[in-house]
Amino acid sequence: MTAADRLPSDRHERLLTMRTERTCIDDADVEAAAGEVDDSELVALLEEFVHLPRGRRRTLHLRSLLIGLHLCTQDTGGKIVLERVTDILYFRISPRWRALLGIPEYEDHDQGFEAAYAVVRRLFHAMKDAMNPSPLPPNGHLSRQKAHELTAAADIDDLAERERRLALFTEFVLDASVRPLHDLLTELAEVSLGIDATPVRTFSRGRRTNGPELATDPDAGWYVREGDHKDPDALVSDSMRPPSPAARKGKGKAVQGEDRKKTSLKKKYLFGYDTHLIVARDAEHDTALLANGTPNPKVLPALVLGVALDKPGHRPAYNGMKILTRLRERGYKPGYLAGDRAYNNSEPEEWQLPVRAMGFKPVYDYRGNQLGKQAGAQGAVLVEGRWYCPSMPEPLINATIDLHAERIDRETWVRLIAARRGYRLMPKQNADGEGYQRMMCPAEAGKAQCPIKPHTMGRGIHLPLVDPEPSPVGSVKVCRQRAITISPESGAKHWQALEYGGPEWQKIYFRLRNSVEGYNGYAKNPLAEGIESAGSRRIRGIAAQTILLAFQLAHANRRKIMKWLETLALGGERPRRRTHHRRKTKEPGTWTPTGHLPSAA
């Protein structure tokens, strides 16, 4: 019996095709990959916690496996298949490099390939298991009862440690991919970020959420096209992995009553994960071309700096903070931070307050039921994220609400938003270390005139005249004093660093949001990394999916950096490739929540 006779025919044909199409990998490419792995310091990290069972000496080292994974992304355009990794390490690199990496020789036939493939597979799964934050085994249809038993019996501290390892691993992989621009990133006065959760499929067929069995990838879930992307049949408490610290304190809320009935009509879209991506972008400058038609080398391309996976619609704040914390520890100076509404709809203790405590300046959009007046403190009112005089006219407070209700047109909305500035409380000093900030009455700051404070009157018709409503109990605190102290908890859920809808808000918010959305499309390109496709990551489980996705995103970063460098005219030389003509973007100030202003306006 030959080796081919011992394998299924389709498997034999696939291996035969792989051998037929095999090409050798240049030594320079292997050397470059080895340098990338060594510079990333991943080997030292993994050796701390990846331990194989005692027995025969390991024939493949972690360094060699990481080099193979890196070469595989280069060879396939950003995809990783362990069969391809095996073929690269054992049959496509030169004998010299196999000797340097300590990779043994295997016969070049089906049986030899299967033996080498088993070595690669065992080492990859040992690495994956050491970073697996889930108590549920993949590749089998667990009963729901058995899954709950495994979750209840899991060691929470051990799973938390594995989650930390996985976060470190993705950090090291992505950090290595942006190393050519690392100095430029750290030299920036501020690193502004866009955060978004984009769905990716997993190589598993989804099961009914409340059915008796779980899917073969038990950590994944159904993505819903609308709303918060969470499966309407799944309760928050139904997650089989241990909850986040905030959820263990009773923060979790189930979908109940009418809300559950409304969401039950939403259509399922895919079975997989929410991939929380944080993309760095220069929020102060557009990617406008220089006079010679080449990009400005001072404006860096948008790059992914962090990633985390979870069930769709689950724990956006927890996953976002997990990435931001690691970025802060890596020395990046915090700047503006923009995310979709899932993040600023979180509990303030989980997202808004920690983000501000880290030094980031959040920029938000709001849901329809969050517009207008949002909170109050010492008489001041929070309107769409900023603090204003309590006597600001109702048309200014309700401008966005009236726009959506079609009581005003877009041009009127723009004028009303601009008119708010005269009623805005002005900072008297920067916030202190605990987030408390002294804010001045707009009349005291010279931005308005108020009869309660006669010394502010008579400054000219160019300043708005405040019309305070008489009260039998007297003026509120903000009107009695020159300045008030506002705590970070006051209006924390909706507070943001810029005036909602204004030109500066439009410039910062849309640059960051467009960058992260654009990167999603860039990495989902089926001709490149194709991260949304299930076939690009064929190993089940959240740990395996995260590891493979991290390498895919690292490849996307390298591809983007390489294309950007090739369009630059450095040292007076012509660029190697032409810059793509970009679509003309809308001017800041033309946006409204119901659409852009006509070009004539």
VENHUMO-V408683 format. One record per residue. N is the residue number from 0. SS is DSSP state (H for helix, E for strand, - for the rest). PHI is phi in radians with two decimals (NA if undefined). D_FIRST is the distance of its C-alpha to the first C-alpha in Angstrom with 1 decimal. Layout:
{{N:SS:PHI:D_FIRST} {N:SS:PHI:D_FIRST}}
//
This chain:
{{0:-:NA:0.0} {1:-:-1.48:3.8} {2:-:-1.08:6.8} {3:H:-1.13:8.2} {4:H:-1.20:6.1} {5:H:-1.46:7.5} {6:-:-1.90:10.9} {7:-:-1.01:13.4} {8:H:-1.08:14.1} {9:H:-1.18:17.5} {10:H:-1.17:16.5} {11:H:-1.07:14.1} {12:H:-1.14:17.0} {13:H:-1.14:19.5} {14:H:-1.16:17.9} {15:H:-1.12:17.5} {16:H:-1.11:21.1} {17:H:-1.09:22.2} {18:H:-1.17:20.8} {19:H:-1.16:22.5} {20:-:-1.60:25.8} {21:-:-1.17:25.8} {22:-:-2.27:29.2} {23:-:-1.34:30.4} {24:-:-1.69:33.0} {25:-:-1.12:36.3} {26:H:-1.03:37.3} {27:H:-1.12:40.6} {28:H:-1.22:39.0} {29:H:-1.16:37.0} {30:H:-1.11:40.3} {31:H:-1.12:42.2} {32:H:-1.14:39.7} {33:H:-1.10:39.9} {34:H:-1.12:43.7} {35:H:-1.06:43.7} {36:H:-1.14:41.7} {37:H:-1.15:43.9} {38:H:-1.19:47.1} {39:H:-1.26:46.1} {40:-:1.12:46.1} {41:H:-1.19:43.2} {42:H:-1.08:41.4} {43:H:-1.07:44.4} {44:H:-1.11:44.8} {45:H:-1.21:41.2} {46:H:-1.13:41.2} {47:-:-1.24:44.1} {48:-:-2.39:42.1} {49:-:-1.68:38.3} {50:-:-2.24:37.1} {51:-:-1.48:33.5} {52:-:-1.02:33.2} {53:-:-1.09:33.7} {54:-:2.66:30.7} {55:-:-1.11:28.8} {56:-:-1.07:30.6} {57:-:-1.12:29.9} {58:-:-1.65:27.9} {59:-:-2.29:29.3} {60:-:-1.56:33.0} {61:H:-1.03:34.9} {62:H:-1.07:36.6} {63:H:-1.14:33.3} {64:H:-1.10:32.3} {65:H:-1.11:35.7} {66:H:-1.10:35.5} {67:H:-1.11:32.2} {68:H:-1.11:33.8} {69:H:-1.14:36.8} {70:H:-1.11:34.9} {71:H:-1.14:32.9} {72:H:-1.12:36.2} {73:H:-1.19:37.5} {74:H:-1.41:34.4} {75:H:-1.88:34.3} {76:-:1.36:38.0} {77:-:1.90:38.3} {78:-:-2.03:35.1} {79:-:-2.19:32.6} {80:-:-2.23:29.0} {81:H:-1.10:27.0} {82:H:-1.04:23.9} {83:H:-1.18:26.5} {84:H:-1.06:27.9} {85:H:-1.06:24.6} {86:H:-1.08:24.1} {87:H:-1.16:27.7} {88:H:-1.22:27.7} {89:H:-1.75:24.5} {90:H:-2.35:24.1} {91:H:-1.99:27.5} {92:-:-1.55:30.2} {93:-:-1.24:31.1} {94:H:-0.96:30.0} {95:H:-1.08:33.6} {96:H:-1.24:33.7} {97:H:-1.10:30.4} {98:H:-1.21:32.1} {99:H:-1.11:35.3} {100:-:-1.56:33.6} {101:-:1.21:31.6} {102:-:-1.61:28.2} {103:-:-1.25:25.4} {104:-:-1.42:22.9} {105:-:-2.28:19.3} {106:-:-1.10:16.7} {107:-:-1.53:17.1} {108:-:-2.54:13.7} {109:H:-1.00:12.6} {110:H:-1.16:11.8} {111:H:-1.13:15.0} {112:H:-1.13:17.0} {113:H:-1.09:16.2} {114:H:-1.15:17.4} {115:H:-1.16:20.5} {116:H:-1.09:21.1} {117:H:-1.11:21.2} {118:H:-1.14:23.9} {119:H:-1.11:25.9} {120:H:-1.13:25.8} {121:H:-1.12:26.9} {122:H:-1.21:29.8} {123:H:-1.09:30.9} {124:H:-1.22:31.1} {125:H:-1.13:32.9} {126:H:-1.12:35.4} {127:H:-1.13:35.8} {128:H:-1.13:36.3} {129:-:-1.25:39.1} {130:-:-2.08:41.0} {131:-:-1.46:40.3} {132:-:-1.52:43.8} {133:-:-1.91:42.6} {134:-:-1.46:42.2} {135:-:-1.78:39.8} {136:-:-1.34:36.0} {137:-:-1.46:34.4} {138:-:1.25:31.4} {139:-:-2.65:32.6} {140:-:-1.53:35.5} {141:-:-1.17:38.0} {142:E:-1.25:40.9} {143:H:-1.10:44.2} {144:H:-1.14:45.5} {145:H:-1.10:42.7} {146:H:-1.12:43.1} {147:H:-1.15:46.9} {148:H:-1.13:46.2} {149:H:-1.14:43.9} {150:H:-1.16:46.5} {151:H:-1.15:49.4} {152:H:-1.52:47.7} {153:-:-1.24:46.7} {154:-:-1.46:48.4} {155:H:-1.06:50.5} {156:H:-1.15:51.2} {157:H:-1.14:47.5} {158:H:-1.14:46.6} {159:H:-1.13:49.6} {160:H:-1.13:48.4} {161:H:-1.16:45.0} {162:H:-1.12:46.7} {163:H:-1.09:48.8} {164:H:-1.07:45.7} {165:H:-1.12:44.2} {166:H:-1.11:47.6} {167:H:-1.11:47.7} {168:H:-1.06:44.3} {169:H:-1.11:45.1} {170:H:-1.07:48.5} {171:H:-1.14:47.0} {172:H:-1.13:44.5} {173:H:-1.24:47.2} {174:H:-1.09:49.8} {175:H:-1.14:47.6} {176:H:-1.25:47.3} {177:-:-1.78:51.1} {178:H:-0.98:51.8} {179:H:-1.04:53.1} {180:H:-1.95:55.9} {181:H:-1.07:56.3} {182:H:-1.10:59.6} {183:H:-1.15:61.0} {184:H:-1.14:60.1} {185:H:-1.28:61.7} {186:H:-1.39:64.8} {187:-:-1.09:65.5} {188:-:-1.08:68.5} {189:-:-2.53:66.6} {190:E:-1.94:63.0} {191:E:-1.52:63.1} {192:E:-2.30:60.2} {193:E:-2.02:59.0} {194:E:-2.16:56.8} {195:E:-2.74:54.9} {196:E:-1.92:52.2} {197:E:-2.03:49.8} {198:E:-1.37:47.0} {199:E:-2.30:43.3} {200:E:-1.37:40.5} {201:-:-2.05:37.8} {202:-:-1.42:34.2} {203:-:-2.76:35.0} {204:-:-1.56:36.6} {205:-:-1.19:40.1} {206:-:-1.92:41.3} {207:-:-1.04:44.8} {208:-:-1.01:46.9} {209:-:-1.76:48.5} {210:-:-1.34:45.6} {211:-:-1.31:44.0} {212:E:-2.22:40.9} {213:-:-1.63:40.4} {214:-:-1.26:38.0} {215:-:-1.20:34.8} {216:-:-1.98:37.0} {217:-:-1.22:39.9} {218:-:-1.55:42.0} {219:-:-1.50:42.4} {220:E:-2.74:45.0} {221:E:-1.42:46.4} {222:E:-1.65:48.4} {223:E:-1.84:51.6} {224:-:-1.11:53.0} {225:-:-1.89:56.6} {226:-:1.10:58.7} {227:-:-1.64:57.1} {228:-:1.20:53.5} {229:E:-1.66:53.0} {230:-:-1.02:51.5} {231:-:-1.13:54.7} {232:-:-1.47:52.9} {233:-:-1.83:52.1} {234:-:-1.41:54.8} {235:H:-1.01:54.9} {236:H:-1.27:54.5} {237:H:-1.43:51.2} {238:-:-1.06:49.3} {239:-:-1.41:46.8} {240:-:-1.58:47.2} {241:-:-0.98:50.3} {242:-:-1.23:53.3} {243:-:-1.20:55.0} {244:H:-0.94:57.9} {245:H:-1.16:60.4} {246:H:-1.17:58.8} {247:H:-1.22:58.9} {248:H:-1.53:62.6} {249:H:1.71:62.9} {250:H:-1.40:62.8} {251:-:-1.12:60.0} {252:-:-2.24:61.4} {253:-:-1.53:59.9} {254:-:-1.39:60.3} {255:-:-2.34:63.0} {256:H:0.99:65.5} {257:H:-1.10:66.3} {258:H:-1.07:64.0} {259:H:-1.17:61.0} {260:H:-1.16:62.1} {261:H:-1.15:62.5} {262:H:-1.27:59.1} {263:-:-1.16:57.3} {264:-:-1.54:57.9} {265:-:-1.30:55.9} {266:-:-1.58:52.7} {267:E:-1.22:49.4} {268:E:-1.99:47.8} {269:E:-2.71:44.5} {270:E:-1.86:42.6} {271:E:3.06:42.2} {272:E:-2.25:44.5} {273:E:-1.51:47.8} {274:E:-1.76:47.5} {275:E:-1.47:50.7} {276:E:-1.95:51.3} {277:E:-2.01:54.2} {278:E:-1.99:55.1} {279:E:-1.53:57.7} {280:E:-2.65:60.2} {281:-:-1.31:63.5} {282:-:-1.34:65.7} {283:-:-1.56:68.8} {284:-:-2.34:67.7} {285:-:-1.40:66.1} {286:-:-1.47:63.6} {287:-:-1.21:66.4} {288:E:-1.42:66.1} {289:-:-1.32:68.4} {290:-:-1.07:70.9} {291:-:-1.51:68.4} {292:-:1.46:65.9} {293:-:-1.90:63.5} {294:E:-1.16:62.7} {295:-:-1.32:64.8} {296:-:-1.15:62.9} {297:-:-1.47:64.7} {298:-:-1.77:63.3} {299:-:-1.31:59.7} {300:-:-1.23:56.9} {301:-:-1.23:56.0} {302:E:-2.37:53.1} {303:E:-1.41:51.3} {304:E:-1.93:52.3} {305:E:-2.78:50.9} {306:E:-2.60:48.6} {307:E:-2.62:48.0} {308:E:-1.93:46.1} {309:E:-2.82:47.3} {310:-:-1.11:47.4} {311:-:-1.01:49.4} {312:-:1.38:53.1} {313:-:-1.71:52.8} {314:-:0.88:54.8} {315:H:-1.05:55.6} {316:H:-1.15:58.3} {317:H:-1.07:56.1} {318:H:-1.24:53.3} {319:H:-1.13:55.8} {320:H:-1.16:57.7} {321:H:-1.05:54.5} {322:H:-1.31:53.9} {323:H:-1.07:57.6} {324:H:-1.07:58.0} {325:H:-1.16:55.3} {326:H:-1.11:56.8} {327:H:-1.08:60.2} {328:H:-1.24:58.9} {329:-:-1.47:57.4} {330:-:1.69:60.9} {331:-:-1.27:61.1} {332:-:-1.40:64.7} {333:E:-1.21:64.9} {334:E:-2.22:66.4} {335:E:-1.31:66.4} {336:E:-2.41:63.7} {337:E:-2.14:63.0} {338:E:-2.44:60.7} {339:-:-1.34:60.5} {340:H:-1.21:62.5} {341:H:-1.11:59.9} {342:H:-1.40:60.7} {343:H:-1.39:64.5} {344:-:-1.65:64.4} {345:-:-1.38:63.1} {346:-:-1.20:65.3} {347:-:-0.96:67.5} {348:-:-1.19:66.5} {349:-:-1.66:62.9} {350:-:-2.31:63.2} {351:H:-1.06:66.6} {352:H:-1.18:68.3} {353:H:-1.08:65.4} {354:H:-1.07:64.9} {355:H:-1.20:68.6} {356:H:-1.12:68.7} {357:-:-1.39:66.0} {358:-:1.80:68.3} {359:-:-1.35:66.6} {360:E:-1.91:68.9} {361:E:-1.24:67.4} {362:E:-2.29:67.9} {363:-:-2.15:67.4} {364:-:-1.89:67.6} {365:-:-2.25:68.7} {366:-:-1.29:68.0} {367:H:-1.04:70.8} {368:H:-1.50:72.1} {369:H:-1.98:72.3} {370:-:-1.48:74.8} {371:-:1.35:78.5} {372:E:-1.23:79.9} {373:E:-2.04:77.2} {374:E:-2.90:79.0} {375:E:-2.54:82.3} {376:E:-2.72:83.6} {377:-:0.96:87.3} {378:-:1.68:88.3} {379:E:-1.22:86.0} {380:E:-2.04:83.5} {381:E:-1.64:79.8} {382:E:-2.09:79.2} {383:-:0.84:75.7} {384:-:1.70:74.9} {385:E:-2.22:78.2} {386:E:-1.55:81.5} {387:E:-2.31:84.6} {388:-:-1.05:88.3} {389:-:-1.13:88.9} {390:-:-1.70:91.4} {391:-:-1.06:88.9} {392:-:-1.01:89.7} {393:H:-1.01:87.6} {394:H:-1.00:86.6} {395:H:-1.31:85.0} {396:H:-1.12:83.2} {397:-:-1.75:81.9} {398:H:-1.00:81.2} {399:H:-1.23:77.5} {400:H:-1.09:77.9} {401:H:-1.15:80.5} {402:H:-1.10:78.3} {403:H:-1.10:75.4} {404:-:-1.44:78.1} {405:-:1.09:79.4} {406:-:-1.46:82.9} {407:-:-2.33:82.8} {408:-:-1.67:81.2} {409:H:-1.17:78.9} {410:H:-1.09:81.7} {411:H:-1.14:83.7} {412:H:-1.05:80.8} {413:H:-1.05:80.5} {414:H:-1.17:84.2} {415:H:-1.18:84.2} {416:H:-1.10:81.3} {417:H:-1.16:83.2} {418:H:-1.24:86.3} {419:H:-1.11:84.6} {420:H:-1.05:84.8} {421:H:-1.22:88.5} {422:H:-1.91:87.9} {423:E:-1.42:85.0} {424:-:-1.15:85.5} {425:E:-1.85:85.2} {426:E:-1.19:83.6} {427:-:-1.54:86.3} {428:-:-2.76:83.8} {429:-:-1.20:80.1} {430:-:-1.11:78.3} {431:-:-1.40:78.4} {432:-:-1.09:75.5} {433:-:-1.75:75.4} {434:-:1.64:75.5} {435:-:-1.35:79.2} {436:E:-2.44:81.1} {437:E:-1.45:84.8} {438:E:-2.14:85.4} {439:E:-1.67:88.7} {440:-:-0.99:90.5} {441:-:-1.05:90.3} {442:-:-1.19:94.1} {443:-:-1.15:94.3} {444:-:-1.49:91.7} {445:-:1.41:93.8} {446:-:-1.82:91.5} {447:E:-2.69:93.8} {448:E:-2.14:97.3} {449:E:-2.37:98.0} {450:-:-1.16:101.4} {451:-:-1.15:100.4} {452:-:-2.10:100.5} {453:H:-0.97:103.6} {454:H:-1.18:103.0} {455:H:-1.65:100.0} {456:-:-1.48:102.1} {457:-:1.29:103.6} {458:-:-1.59:100.8} {459:-:2.13:100.6} {460:-:-1.29:99.3} {461:-:-1.30:96.0} {462:-:-1.76:95.0} {463:E:-1.14:94.2} {464:E:-1.75:96.9} {465:E:-1.27:95.5} {466:-:-2.06:97.0} {467:-:-1.20:96.5} {468:-:-1.43:97.0} {469:-:-1.06:99.9} {470:-:-2.39:98.9} {471:-:-1.17:101.3} {472:-:-1.72:99.3} {473:-:1.62:99.5} {474:-:-1.28:97.0} {475:-:-1.30:93.4} {476:H:-1.06:92.5} {477:H:-1.14:91.0} {478:H:-1.53:94.3} {479:H:-1.46:96.5} {480:-:-1.91:94.8} {481:-:-1.28:94.0} {482:E:-2.62:90.4} {483:E:-2.27:88.1} {484:E:-1.80:85.0} {485:E:-1.90:81.9} {486:-:-1.42:79.1} {487:-:-1.14:75.4} {488:-:-1.29:75.0} {489:-:-1.21:77.6} {490:-:1.09:75.8} {491:-:-1.06:72.6} {492:-:-1.11:70.3} {493:-:-2.02:71.6} {494:-:-1.07:73.2} {495:-:-2.50:72.0} {496:-:-1.41:73.1} {497:-:-2.19:74.2} {498:-:-1.27:76.5} {499:-:-1.00:74.4} {500:-:1.47:74.5} {501:-:-1.26:76.5} {502:H:-0.99:75.5} {503:H:-1.17:74.2} {504:H:-1.06:72.1} {505:H:-1.07:70.7} {506:H:-1.10:69.8} {507:H:-1.27:68.0} {508:H:-1.07:66.4} {509:H:-1.30:65.0} {510:H:-1.09:63.8} {511:H:-1.22:61.8} {512:H:-1.16:60.5} {513:H:-1.14:59.7} {514:H:-1.16:57.8} {515:H:-1.24:55.4} {516:H:-1.17:55.0} {517:H:-1.11:54.3} {518:H:-1.16:51.7} {519:H:-0.96:50.0} {520:H:-1.15:49.7} {521:H:-1.08:48.7} {522:H:-1.38:45.7} {523:H:-1.52:44.7} {524:-:-0.92:44.4} {525:-:-1.13:41.1} {526:-:-1.51:40.9} {527:-:-2.15:41.1} {528:-:-1.21:40.4} {529:-:1.00:40.6} {530:-:-1.17:41.3} {531:-:-1.34:42.2} {532:-:-1.30:38.8} {533:H:-1.19:36.4} {534:H:-1.22:33.4} {535:H:-1.46:34.7} {536:-:-2.49:34.2} {537:-:-1.74:31.1} {538:-:-1.99:31.5} {539:-:-1.51:33.8} {540:-:1.85:36.8} {541:H:-1.16:40.1} {542:H:-1.19:39.1} {543:H:-1.10:36.0} {544:H:-1.10:37.9} {545:H:-1.18:40.8} {546:H:-1.06:38.8} {547:H:-1.15:37.0} {548:H:-1.14:40.3} {549:H:-1.05:42.2} {550:H:-1.17:40.0} {551:H:-1.14:40.4} {552:H:-1.17:44.2} {553:H:-1.09:44.3} {554:H:-1.14:42.7} {555:H:-1.11:45.3} {556:H:-1.04:48.0} {557:H:-1.11:46.9} {558:H:-1.12:46.6} {559:H:-1.18:50.1} {560:H:-1.10:51.6} {561:H:-1.10:50.1} {562:H:-1.14:51.5} {563:H:-1.15:54.8} {564:H:-1.10:55.1} {565:H:-1.26:54.4} {566:-:-1.65:57.4} {567:-:-1.48:59.9} {568:-:-1.75:62.4} {569:-:-1.78:62.5} {570:-:1.11:64.8} {571:-:1.38:66.3} {572:-:-1.50:63.1} {573:-:-1.25:61.8} {574:-:-1.16:59.0} {575:-:-1.28:55.5} {576:-:-2.46:55.3} {577:-:-1.41:57.8} {578:-:-1.39:58.6} {579:-:-1.15:57.8} {580:-:-1.28:60.9} {581:-:-1.57:61.3} {582:-:-1.13:62.9} {583:-:-1.21:66.5} {584:-:-1.58:66.9} {585:-:-1.25:69.7} {586:-:-1.25:72.6} {587:-:-1.00:73.0} {588:-:1.85:75.8} {589:-:-1.64:74.9} {590:-:-1.41:72.5} {591:-:-2.39:73.6} {592:-:-1.07:71.6} {593:-:-1.92:71.9} {594:-:2.31:71.1} {595:-:-1.34:72.4} {596:-:-1.16:76.0} {597:-:-1.02:76.7} {598:-:-1.04:76.6} {599:-:-1.14:80.4} {600:-:-1.27:81.0}}
//
